[in-house]
Amino acid sequence: MDRKLWLSIIAAMIGASLLVAAATAAPAKNQASKTKHATKGGTYVVEFTTDVDYTDPALDYLSTGWEMMYATACKLYNFPDKEAPAGSQLQPEVAAGLPIVSNGGKTYTIKLKNTYKFSDGTKVTAASFVDAFNRDANPKIQSPSTPFMDVIAGSQAVVDGKATSISGVKAPNATTLVITLTKAAPDLVSRLTMPFFQAIPKSLASNADPNGVLTYAGCGPYYFAARTANKSITLKKNTFYKGPRPANVDTIQVNVGNSLDVIQQNVESGSSDYAQAASRRRHGRRLLRSTASTRAASS
C-alpha cells in the first residue's frame, strides 16, 4: 500500500474527530448555561455545502462522511475525542485491550468488551466485526476498503468471487475475534480504526446493494436516523450506548447545500453551530471558531 495514501487517510481520521468533539462537548443549541458542564439535550446544527458520497460504512470514502461515521460507529480501536496530541493516540474501543500477536506477527487475537449495543438494542459481538469484513469484501458492494484488507488471509478470494467469507477473520465466541494475515503487518491496528471496519448489525450484513444504505443501526454515541440526498442528514442519540464517549445533544442535524453566504448568516445568527465549508472563507472560519468557543465557554 502507498505510504503517503495511508498517512493521509490517518490524518483525515484524526481530523474527523473535531466535528464530533465540538458537537458532544458543546451545549445544546440555544441552551447555554452558566455552569461549567455541558447542557444535555437539544439539537446541534451542522452545515455542509455539498452532500457526502454515502452514509453506508462499506462505501463512504469522504472526510465529511467519516466525520459522521466517527459519531455513529463503534470500532475495535479508535481515537479519543480530544485535540492533538492526545486525540491522535490510538486506543481500544470495543476491544478490551491491545491484540495478542502470535504466529510470527500473522495472527491477531482480540478480546472484546460485552457492553456495546446497536441503536436497535442488539448486542455488538465479534460476529458483528466478522460481518463487516465479509460485507466489505463482497464483490457486489465494490467497497473501496478492499486495498486495506490485502494482508488478511482469504480476503482476495471473496473479492474475486471465489469464496463467500474471509477465511482469515473468525469469531470463535462472542467476545473473541481472530484475524490471520498472509504476512506481518505492523499497521494492522491502525487500519482497524477506519470506518470500513466498524461493527455492523445483522440487518446490514446481508445487504449487498452497490448503492448502499441511507440509514442503519449504529453502535456509537449516535446513529443515522434519516437522510434525504443533497438536502439533509439526521443523527440521533443511541440510547443503548454505554461507552465513555460524550453524547450531550439528542440530535445532530446536518443541512446540505446552502450557499456560503447563507451558511455565514446562519452561523452569525446562531441558527447553525458548525460549518464544514467555512474553512473556505477566512472570515467564516474565524466566525465559526468564535461561535464554537463562546458556546464551549458557557457549557
Secondary structure, 3 states (H helix, E strand, C coil): CCHHHHHHHHHHHHHHHHHHHHHHHCCCCCCCCCCCCCCCCCEEEEEECCCCCCCCCCCCCCHHHHHHHHHHCCCCEECCCCCCCHHHCCEECCECCCCEEECCCCEEEEEECCCCECCCCCECCHHHHHHHHHHHHCCCCCCCCHHHHCCECCHHHHHCCCCCCCCCEEEEECCEEEEEECCCCCCHHHHCCCHHHCCCCHHHHCCCCCCCCCCECCCCCEEEEEEECCCEEEEEECCCCCCCCCCCCCEEEEEECCCHHHHHHHHHHCCCCEEHHHHHCHHHHHHHHHHHHHHHHCC
